[in-house]
C-alpha cells in the first residue's frame, strides 16, 4: 500500500502510513453515504529507502508476485515498443574474430572499430564460440595468465560445454525481452542458426536500444 501511495498519489510515506491507509480502506467499506474517513500518515519514506522502495528487496522477501510483475512489465513494454523486434533496430553487421586470433590482433581490431568486445567464432562456418572483451584481455595479461601473443580462445568467455550461460537473442526477439536482458547484461549477441550451430549477425548494446527509443517512442 505504501508503494501504491507513492506511485499513484506522489506521497513519500513509509510502511506505517501504508498500514494506516489499508486499515482505512477496509473501514471505509462500512461508511454510510455522506460520511468521511480521515487518515493520518504517521511516517515518511526516509527509513525505507533500501527496503520496500527496492524491487530486489521486495522480491527477495516474498512481497511481490514475480509472474504478475513480469506480465505487467511485458504489457508496459509492449505499449512502449509497439511490438518492435531486434531486427527493427537497424544494426550493422557484426565484426568477429577467429578463435586463433591473438590478443594483440583482437585489441587492434577493437581500437580500429571502436569496440570493447568481439564475438569469437571458429571453423569454416564461423560458428559462435564465445566473447572476448578488452577487460578480460587486460586482466589475463596483467595477471600473467596470458600474453599479447596468446590466442583469444585462451581468454574469452566460452559459450560451449555449458561453462558460461548464453541466452539466445535473434532478429525476431521482441524489444521488451531485450530490455529485460539488459537489466543484467551490457550487450547481446544477435545470432541465427546455421549448419547446426549459431552464427553471429549483430552485436546490440544499450546505446542501440536507447537510440531507437529516442527516434520512435512518442513522448
Secondary structure, DSSP 8 states (H G I E B T S, - for coil): -HHHIIIII---B-HHHHHHHHHHHHHHTT--TT---------BSGGGTTTTT-HHHHHHTT-S-HHHHHHHHHHHHHHHHTT-BGGGG------EEETT-BHHHHHHHHHHHT-SEEEEEETTTTEEEEEEEHHHHHHHHHTTS--TTSBGGGTSEE-STTSS----B-TTSBHHHHHHHTTT-SEEEEEEEETTEEEEEEEEEHHHHHHHHHHHS--
